[in-house]
Amino acid sequence: MSTVDGTNNHLDWVFAPSVIAEPEVEYKPHPSDFYTTLISPNAPDSFQLTQLKEWNEGAPEPLPANLPLRPYKSSKVFADVDLHALQVSQVDDSSFRDLIWHLIYARNITNELEKVRAIFVWLCCKNPETIKFNGMVLEGTPEEVIKDLNGGKTTMATAFDLLCRNSGIQSKRVIGYAKTGPGRPGERNKHVWNAVKIGYQWVLMEVMWAGTKLRKQTATLDLLQRDLDEFYFFSPPHEFVLTHLPEDPVWQLLASPLSIEDFESLVHVKSAFFRHGLRVLNCRQAVVKCGSKFNLSIGTPANGAVACIFKLTTDSGKEDVDGVPLSRYVMQQTENRVTSFAFRIPEKGSYIFTIYAKNTENSRKDETFGGVCIYLLDCDDDAKQFSDAFPFPPCAHSRYGPTEKAAGYDLTPLHTGYTVQMVNGKAELQFVLPHKSLSFMAKLKSNQKDDKELSRYVMYRIVDSIAIFNILAPHVGEFGLEVYCRNPEIDGTSLFHVYQYLVVCKELSGGKPADPLPVLTPGYLGPQSTYASLGLTAVTHPDPYIETETGNLDVIFSLGLPLRMSSQLIYVSDEQPEDNGEFVLQQKQEDRVIFKKGCVRRECTSFRSLHYPLTTRQRVCLVCIIT
């Protein structure tokens, strides 16, 4: 058990980033026709099985963490042998002898790596409930061992060991403990897996867990490539030891074996944790002793191609407290290759915190989030700390920052981080746009006001390829800002959630809440469609959002064409709009036109739309003036 900042420095080697060198000698697959020629599944009379004895010749040599363990860069090199093993798994052989012949010797497979791969894939694809031999199965025979996979009388590790030793591969059944849940100190489950010797090197295999998904369905090559857990074929020892601990430490294959006490206490990570290139940072143990408020972080890969989500429940499985989802008490954000989770646990007790991840660059449409890491949070704090643990704003996600959709719009935020501190109840966010055709919508969320009330406290406009969002605070507290985007050429009228921010207001200007902004349709402010074609240029105020101190204002446009223009000034702070056109004076000076706004009243919000007459008048520009 550890506190949040406990780092277990003596275990730094366990949590160091994997440094796997390039293989010195890379495996080269056979030509495709090696696995496509016709073969007989029945062993000839001359074929005799030769079974190696189970390994009992001393301890294997430990492996350094940076050893190029796998003699291949991608499992795709096994495509042909995998297909062969899959096809054999769909046939019922007459005997164990015929199975070994069909799987290994009929194709004259002599490469030890290919032999192990064929056996591994056969067991991952073979549904134990369908295993049978066409001949008689006698007690005490290899056929009985394989057939007893159905019902669990035989373990996958025992079957793998038997198949390997009858194929000329030295194998060892490794007996120990495995983690299958979040765990507490002292919790462990008996388990068996394998070590096999390929060349001069012992490597670790976990055929049971590798084929969990495949055995539940009728395997195909596509399913095999999708659902086979490759982590458990040639598992790196310094990662494998976090979930599998042998009773005999030498079979950890590590120069510095892990103690059983450390194994029991370390966080439970799954194979996908390593497959996604994730790293444990500040919380290394399974049980985290913490207060109401704390932070937990994991490292993410440099390419940013992994997305994470989480689930928080009580130890009994409850997902809410007094009707509020527990997910509302966690803020997730990813920045600088670190995904962090800020907690505000609302009640004393034990909680299960699970992190899920998926590859965002995977072209598969059915890619889903899978569990990668599980913690048990033991929260014990004074009553005041828990009473101050209010939920985060009710946003669409608990993840702050860019969403998965953001990459499709190529937006560049000009604000660092995803928490925005307001100044005097005001804040502004800006995004650089790849092109001006994008349109937006923003939603403000709060625990104290509903969406309709908050809609008048956020406004956006586009100025010179920059989308600008202004946020005003109706009260002190926290707000969630959801930014939605669409490209009309691709999305039509659909808007997609692209960014989310936490906006914090600690102080209001003069201690008073801001006046609400007018409700505008997206794209209402700024130049309209005919603005550029008429040769108009804003000289004084290119940004259509204008704040003035006195209420007196000059707005100047340069004219590229001889135009006649007019304007409107509408007061909209009250629910009933009011025409204040008499407070605007229009002047024309050579190639420019000046609109002078006089002081109407203090603290007013008004709009001006500028027109030019041809056959009919058209609106060309709209500005918002705050005085």
VOLOTI-57262 format. One record per residue (C-alpha): y, z, x; residue number from 1. Coordinates in steps of 0.02 Angstrom, whole numbers, padded with zeros to 5 digits. Each point is the difference from the previous one (the first is absolute). Layout:
! VOLOTI-57262
       y       z       x  pavex
       Y       Z       X    NUM
...
This chain:
! VOLOTI-57262
       y       z       x  pavex
   00000   00000   00000      1
   00173  -00040   00067      2
   00181   00013  -00045      3
   00097  -00160  -00029      4
   00065  -00008   00178      5
  -00168   00044   00079      6
  -00045  -00140   00121      7
  -00166   00053   00084      8
   00055  -00066   00169      9
  -00175   00014   00073     10
  -00051  -00139  -00121     11
   00134  -00126   00050     12
  -00137  -00118   00060     13
  -00073  -00007  -00176     14
   00163  -00054  -00080     15
   00067  -00113   00137     16
   00024  -00183  -00052     17
  -00154  -00106   00035     18
   00014  -00104   00157     19
  -00143  -00123  -00010     20
   00001  -00123   00144     21
  -00056  -00180  -00012     22
  -00189  -00019   00022     23
  -00046  -00051   00177     24
  -00144  -00107  -00064     25
   00026  -00062  -00177     26
  -00145  -00037  -00113     27
  -00021  -00185  -00036     28
  -00096  -00045  -00159     29
  -00136  -00131  -00002     30
   00037  -00176  -00063     31
  -00004  -00005  -00191     32
  -00162  -00099  -00007     33
  -00090   00147   00082     34
   00010   00089  -00168     35
  -00013  -00149  -00116     36
  -00167  -00077   00049     37
  -00143   00029  -00121     38
  -00113   00147   00040     39
  -00157   00077  -00074     40
   00021   00178  -00066     41
  -00185   00034   00033     42
  -00049   00061   00172     43
  -00131  -00103   00091     44
  -00167   00082   00042     45
   00050   00009   00182     46
   00152   00109  -00034     47
  -00026   00183   00042     48
   00123   00143  -00029     49
   00048   00103   00151     50
   00085   00165  -00042     51
   00103   00091   00130     52
  -00011   00189   00007     53
   00146   00101  -00066     54
   00121   00038   00142     55
  -00039   00162   00091     56
   00050  -00039   00178     57
   00156   00105   00027     58
   00184  -00003  -00044     59
   00100  -00161  -00012     60
   00153  -00029   00109     61
   00164   00048  -00086     62
   00124  -00140  -00036     63
   00186   00002   00045     64
   00119  -00018  -00147     65
   00072  -00165   00064     66
  -00166  -00086   00030     67
  -00011  -00176  -00073     68
  -00138   00064  -00113     69
  -00025  -00153  -00108     70
  -00046  -00159   00094     71
   00088  -00103  -00132     72
   00178  -00012  -00069     73
  -00044  -00035  -00181     74
  -00153   00024  -00109     75
   00022  -00182  -00054     76
  -00105  -00049   00153     77
  -00150   00066  -00097     78
   00023  -00118  -00148     79
  -00163  -00094   00031     80
  -00111   00150   00037     81
   00078   00092  -00148     82
  -00044  -00143  -00117     83
  -00177  -00003   00068     84
  -00021   00188  -00027     85
   00073  -00014  -00175     86
  -00123  -00139  -00046     87
  -00146   00102   00066     88
   00057   00150  -00104     89
  -00019  -00105  -00157     90
  -00185  -00032   00033     91
  -00147   00119  -00026     92
  -00109  -00015   00156     93
  -00187   00031  -00009     94
  -00001   00136   00132     95
   00105   00094   00127     96
  -00071  -00117   00133     97
   00061  -00151  -00099     98
   00170   00081  -00023     99
   00023   00024   00188    100
  -00059  -00178   00031    101
   00113  -00073  -00136    102
   00154   00098   00052    103
  -00014  -00009   00190    104
  -00138  -00102   00079    105
  -00011  -00151  -00116    106
   00169  -00052   00070    107
  -00046   00056   00174    108
   00146   00123   00008    109
  -00006   00075   00174    110
   00179   00062   00017    111
  -00001   00190  -00026    112
   00170  -00002  -00085    113
  -00058  -00132  -00126    114
  -00160   00095  -00035    115
   00097   00159  -00040    116
   00124  -00096  -00105    117
  -00136  -00085  -00102    118
  -00087   00168  -00036    119
   00166   00085  -00040    120
   00053  -00135  -00124    121
  -00174  -00010  -00081    122
   00005   00187  -00039    123
   00180  -00010  -00062    124
  -00041  -00142  -00120    125
  -00170   00058  -00061    126
   00005   00100  -00160    127
  -00127   00141   00024    128
  -00048  -00009  -00184    129
  -00062  -00179   00021    130
  -00101   00024   00162    131
  -00182  -00049  -00016    132
  -00135  -00085   00102    133
  -00113  -00131  -00074    134
  -00150   00076   00087    135
  -00080   00172  -00018    136
   00104   00148   00059    137
  -00109   00132   00083    138
   00047   00181   00033    139
   00071   00033   00172    140
   00042  -00182   00036    141
   00169  -00077   00044    142
  -00003  -00083  -00171    143
  -00002   00171  -00082    144
   00147   00058   00107    145
   00105  -00150  -00051    146
  -00053   00005  -00183    147
   00044   00185  -00009    148
   00184  -00044   00022    149
  -00011  -00014  -00189    150
   00014   00179  -00058    151
   00069   00067   00163    152
  -00166   00054   00078    153
   00050  -00102   00152    154
   00175   00001   00073    155
   00091  -00158   00051    156
   00007   00068   00177    157
  -00191   00017   00005    158
  -00023  -00177  -00065    159
   00127  -00067   00126    160
  -00088   00091   00141    161
  -00170  -00068  -00053    162
   00063  -00180  -00013    163
   00089   00010   00168    164
  -00148   00073   00097    165
  -00115  -00134  -00073    166
   00123  -00134   00056    167
   00009   00056   00181    168
   00159   00104  -00017    169
   00005   00178   00064    170
   00063   00111  -00140    171
   00037   00183  -00030    172
   00015   00093  -00165    173
   00148   00116   00022    174
  -00008   00158  -00106    175
   00161   00094  -00035    176
   00139   00029  -00125    177
   00117  -00116  -00093    178
   00159   00025  -00099    179
   00009  -00071  -00175    180
   00146   00098  -00078    181
   00160   00094   00043    182
  -00100   00148   00062    183
   00037   00178   00047    184
  -00046   00089   00162    185
  -00188   00023   00002    186
  -00038  -00144  -00121    187
  -00118  -00133   00067    188
  -00136  -00114  -00067    189
  -00163  -00044   00087    190
  -00011  -00185   00042    191
  -00094  -00125   00109    192
   00065  -00156   00085    193
  -00049  -00107   00150    194
   00035  -00039   00180    195
  -00071  -00161   00072    196
  -00008  -00062   00178    197
   00067  -00175   00029    198
  -00011  -00049   00182    199
   00046   00156   00098    200
   00113   00072  -00135    201
  -00039   00117  -00143    202
   00103  -00032  -00157    203
   00015   00090  -00168    204
  -00048  -00073  -00169    205
   00017   00065  -00179    206
  -00096  -00121  -00109    207
  -00001   00115  -00153    208
   00189   00006  -00019    209
   00031  -00178   00060    210
  -00093  -00078  -00147    211
   00049   00121  -00139    212
   00095  -00131  -00100    213
  -00118  -00146   00035    214
  -00158   00085  -00061    215
   00077   00027  -00172    216
   00012  -00187  -00034    217
  -00091  -00163   00031    218
   00060  -00040   00176    219
   00076  -00168   00042    220
   00080  -00058   00163    221
   00173   00024  -00075    222
  -00042   00177  -00057    223
  -00078   00036   00169    224
   00157  -00052   00092    225
   00107   00099  -00123    226
  -00098   00161  -00025    227
  -00098   00032   00160    228
   00085   00145   00090    229
   00009  -00068   00177    230
   00063   00165   00071    231
  -00179   00066  -00006    232
  -00070  -00142   00106    233
   00036   00047   00182    234
   00105   00151  -00051    235
   00120   00063   00136    236
  -00067   00174   00047    237
   00172   00086   00008    238
   00033  -00055  -00180    239
  -00177   00017  -00067    240
  -00004   00184   00053    241
   00133   00044  -00129    242
  -00127  -00030  -00140    243
  -00170   00014   00087    244
  -00051   00144   00115    245
  -00174  -00002   00079    246
  -00096   00162   00022    247
  -00025  -00053   00181    248
   00175  -00026   00073    249
  -00060  -00133   00124    250
  -00017  -00122  -00145    251
   00187   00007  -00030    252
   00002  -00119   00151    253
   00159   00088   00057    254
   00047   00071   00171    255
   00080   00150  -00089    256
  -00106   00037  -00154    257
   00082   00072  -00155    258
  -00049   00177  -00049    259
  -00072   00035  -00171    260
   00149   00115  -00037    261
   00123  -00142   00033    262
  -00105  -00123  -00098    263
  -00001   00113  -00152    264
   00187   00031   00005    265
   00065  -00174   00039    266
   00073  -00109  -00139    267
  -00124  -00110  -00091    268
   00040  -00181   00039    269
  -00100  -00148  -00063    270
  -00049  -00162   00085    271
   00146  -00093  -00079    272
   00119   00119   00090    273
  -00049  -00080   00166    274
  -00023  -00174  -00072    275
   00183   00002  -00054    276
   00060   00065   00169    277
   00066   00166  -00069    278
   00028   00159   00103    279
   00006   00185  -00042    280
   00167   00072   00058    281
   00054   00176  -00049    282
  -00143   00066  -00108    283
  -00166  -00014   00089    284
  -00105   00124  -00096    285
  -00084  -00017  -00169    286
   00078   00159  -00069    287
   00189   00008   00016    288
   00075   00170  -00029    289
   00176  -00032  -00063    290
   00146   00059  -00104    291
   00076  -00087  -00149    292
   00097  -00125   00105    293
  -00071  -00090   00151    294
  -00030  -00173   00074    295
  -00158  -00092   00047    296
  -00001  -00162   00102    297
  -00120  -00136   00054    298
   00030  -00142   00123    299
  -00011  -00180  -00060    300
  -00032  -00161   00098    301
   00139  -00094   00088    302
  -00021  -00155  -00109    303
   00043   00098  -00157    304
  -00143  -00084  -00092    305
  -00066   00159  -00082    306
   00064   00079  -00162    307
  -00041   00178  -00048    308
  -00002   00098  -00163    309
  -00059   00176  -00038    310
  -00074   00115  -00131    311
   00036   00185  -00018    312
  -00106   00111  -00112    313
  -00036   00184  -00014    314
  -00162   00059   00078    315
  -00077  -00006  -00174    316
   00052  -00183  -00025    317
   00153   00025  -00111    318
   00133  -00134   00028    319
   00152   00084  -00078    320
   00092   00167  -00012    321
   00076   00040  -00170    322
  -00009  -00185  -00048    323
   00087  -00064   00157    324
  -00111  -00110   00111    325
  -00030   00077   00170    326
   00045  -00168   00078    327
   00180   00040  -00049    328
  -00001   00143   00126    329
  -00030  -00116   00148    330
   00118  -00127   00079    331
  -00083  -00134   00107    332
   00092  -00115   00119    333
  -00044  -00109   00150    334
   00119  -00026   00144    335
  -00022  -00038   00186    336
  -00190  -00012  -00014    337
  -00014   00172  -00082    338
  -00047   00032  -00182    339
   00061   00172  -00050    340
  -00030   00105  -00154    341
   00129   00133  -00049    342
  -00078   00134  -00113    343
   00076   00119  -00127    344
  -00154   00090  -00062    345
   00047   00082  -00167    346
  -00130   00140  -00007    347
  -00099   00110   00116    348
  -00180  -00059   00020    349
  -00116  -00129   00078    350
   00028  -00188  -00016    351
  -00096  -00157   00051    352
   00108  -00133   00082    353
  -00079  -00172   00024    354
   00081  -00147   00090    355
  -00051  -00179  -00045    356
   00039  -00160   00095    357
  -00023  -00187  -00007    358
   00039  -00151   00108    359
   00153  -00091  -00069    360
  -00035  -00158   00102    361
  -00173  -00023  -00074    362
  -00006  -00161  -00101    363
  -00125   00074  -00122    364
   00079   00025  -00171    365
  -00124   00137  -00042    366
   00047   00106   00150    367
   00016   00179  -00060    368
   00053   00166   00074    369
  -00142   00100   00077    370
  -00005   00182   00053    371
   00035   00030   00184    372
   00043   00184   00021    373
  -00025   00163  -00098    374
   00085   00169   00019    375
  -00018   00169  -00083    376
   00173   00080  -00019    377
  -00002   00189  -00006    378
   00174   00041  -00068    379
   00059   00178   00010    380
   00186   00042  -00007    381
   00118   00124  -00082    382
   00041  -00026  -00183    383
   00178  -00059   00033    384
  -00059  -00146   00107    385
  -00113  -00062  -00139    386
   00135   00022  -00133    387
   00116  -00112   00104    388
  -00132  -00137   00014    389
   00063  -00121  -00132    390
  -00077  -00174  -00016    391
   00075  -00157   00075    392
   00087  -00120  -00123    393
  -00116  -00089  -00124    394
  -00004  -00168   00092    395
  -00126  -00140  -00019    396
  -00084   00053   00163    397
  -00013   00152   00112    398
   00021  -00122   00146    399
   00180  -00021   00057    400
   00062  -00148   00100    401
  -00063  -00179  -00017    402
  -00139  -00036  -00124    403
  -00139  -00127   00026    404
   00106  -00129  -00091    405
   00149   00020   00118    406
  -00071  -00113   00137    407
   00005  -00149  -00119    408
   00190   00007  -00013    409
   00045   00023   00185    410
   00135   00130  -00036    411
   00079   00093   00146    412
   00064   00174  -00045    413
   00155   00055   00096    414
  -00034   00184  -00033    415
  -00112   00096   00120    416
  -00134   00104  -00084    417
  -00041   00019  -00184    418
   00096   00158  -00040    419
   00185  -00029  -00039    420
   00125   00143   00012    421
   00146  -00021  -00121    422
   00179   00038   00054    423
   00105   00077  -00138    424
  -00126  -00062  -00128    425
   00004  -00182   00059    426
  -00119  -00109   00100    427
  -00019  -00184   00043    428
  -00153  -00099   00055    429
   00001  -00177   00069    430
  -00133  -00132   00028    431
   00021  -00163   00097    432
  -00072  -00143  -00103    433
  -00091  -00154   00066    434
   00089  -00104  -00134    435
   00118   00029  -00146    436
  -00116  -00052  -00139    437
  -00079   00173  -00012    438
   00050   00114  -00141    439
  -00026   00187  -00020    440
  -00011   00147  -00115    441
   00014   00185   00045    442
  -00064   00154  -00090    443
   00056   00178   00033    444
  -00124   00141  -00034    445
   00030   00187  -00018    446
  -00090   00155  -00060    447
   00153   00047  -00103    448
   00056  -00160  -00089    449
  -00091  -00144  -00084    450
   00004  -00181   00060    451
   00126  -00057  -00131    452
   00129   00129   00053    453
  -00028  -00037   00184    454
   00016  -00189  -00023    455
   00191   00017   00006    456
  -00001   00082   00171    457
  -00066  -00144   00104    458
   00071  -00176   00024    459
  -00038  -00146   00114    460
   00085  -00161   00054    461
  -00025  -00133   00135    462
   00135  -00032   00131    463
  -00027  -00129   00138    464
  -00191   00009  -00005    465
   00001   00189  -00008    466
  -00062   00093  -00154    467
   00102   00160  -00021    468
  -00053   00144  -00112    469
   00123   00137  -00048    470
  -00068   00165  -00063    471
   00102   00139  -00082    472
  -00066   00174  -00035    473
   00017   00073  -00176    474
  -00054   00169   00071    475
  -00053   00086   00159    476
  -00185  -00026   00041    477
  -00126  -00134   00046    478
  -00014  -00176  -00069    479
  -00127  -00138   00024    480
   00069  -00176   00022    481
  -00118  -00141  -00044    482
   00053  -00174   00055    483
  -00077  -00151  -00088    484
   00016  -00181   00057    485
  -00043  -00175  -00058    486
   00012  -00176   00064    487
   00034  -00106  -00156    488
  -00081  -00152   00079    489
  -00166   00092   00020    490
   00001   00154  -00112    491
   00088  -00070  -00153    492
   00067   00149  -00095    493
  -00119   00129   00077    494
   00072   00137   00111    495
  -00104   00089   00131    496
   00019   00173   00074    497
   00045  -00027   00184    498
   00084   00159   00066    499
   00014   00182  -00046    500
   00118   00134   00068    501
   00028   00185  -00021    502
   00187   00030  -00029    503
   00062   00177   00028    504
   00165   00068  -00067    505
   00050   00171   00066    506
   00184  -00003  -00051    507
   00107  -00092  -00128    508
   00178  -00059   00031    509
   00114   00137  -00066    510
  -00153   00085  -00072    511
   00000  -00122  -00146    512
  -00132  -00131  -00044    513
   00049  -00182   00021    514
   00052  -00106  -00148    515
  -00140  -00117  -00050    516
   00008  -00182   00052    517
   00002  -00141  -00127    518
  -00167  -00075  -00051    519
  -00008  -00176   00071    520
  -00131  -00135  -00005    521
  -00074  -00047   00170    522
   00112  -00119   00099    523
   00151   00034  -00113    524
   00120   00048   00140    525
   00069  -00121   00129    526
   00015  -00190   00007    527
  -00079  -00093  -00144    528
  -00087  -00169   00003    529
   00159  -00108   00002    530
   00098   00108   00123    531
  -00041  -00097   00160    532
   00012  -00173  -00079    533
   00180   00036  -00050    534
   00049   00042   00179    535
   00043   00183  -00036    536
  -00002   00130   00140    537
   00034   00186  -00017    538
   00135   00040   00129    539
   00020   00187  -00025    540
  -00159   00062  -00085    541
  -00159  -00099   00035    542
  -00096   00153  -00064    543
   00017   00005  -00191    544
  -00020   00190   00000    545
   00175   00069   00033    546
   00057   00181   00013    547
   00186   00042  -00004    548
   00093   00165   00018    549
   00160  -00040  -00096    550
  -00050  -00123  -00134    551
   00114  -00135   00075    552
  -00093  -00150   00069    553
   00025  -00180   00057    554
  -00149  -00118  -00008    555
   00032  -00166   00087    556
  -00098  -00163  -00008    557
   00030  -00158   00101    558
  -00014  -00164  -00096    559
  -00087  -00154   00065    560
   00045  -00099  -00156    561
   00151  -00002  -00116    562
  -00054   00123  -00133    563
   00074   00097  -00144    564
  -00071   00175  -00012    565
   00008   00149  -00115    566
  -00075   00175   00001    567
  -00059   00144  -00106    568
   00008   00186   00037    569
  -00119   00104  -00107    570
  -00008   00190   00004    571
  -00181   00055  -00022    572
  -00010   00184   00049    573
  -00014   00044  -00185    574
  -00139  -00065  -00111    575
   00125  -00116  -00088    576
   00071  -00133   00120    577
   00189  -00019  -00002    578
   00102  -00154   00048    579
   00131   00045   00132    580
   00054  -00178   00039    581
   00185   00046  -00013    582
  -00016   00098   00163    583
  -00042  -00157   00103    584
   00132  -00115   00073    585
  -00053  -00170   00064    586
   00099  -00088   00138    587
  -00032  -00167   00084    588
   00060  -00034   00178    589
  -00040  -00173   00068    590
  -00190  -00002   00027    591
  -00037   00175  -00060    592
   00008   00103  -00158    593
   00039   00187  -00008    594
  -00054   00118  -00138    595
   00102   00160   00003    596
  -00075   00146  -00092    597
   00120   00139  -00048    598
  -00047   00183  -00026    599
  -00074   00021  -00172    600
  -00066   00180   00006    601
  -00088   00115   00120    602
  -00189  -00010   00023    603
  -00033  -00163  -00089    604
  -00133  -00130   00026    605
   00049  -00179  -00040    606
  -00057  -00179   00018    607
   00091  -00160   00028    608
  -00071  -00172  -00035    609
   00094  -00150   00067    610
   00000  -00167  -00091    611
   00060  -00178   00028    612
   00028  -00127  -00141    613
  -00077  -00171  -00007    614
  -00064  -00054  -00168    615
  -00055   00182  -00024    616
   00028   00154   00102    617
  -00140   00065   00112    618
  -00021   00168   00085    619
  -00002  -00023   00188    620
   00009   00176   00071    621
  -00016   00179  -00060    622
   00056   00157   00090    623
  -00023   00185  -00035    624
   00151   00111   00037    625
  -00017   00189   00015    626
   00165   00097   00000    627
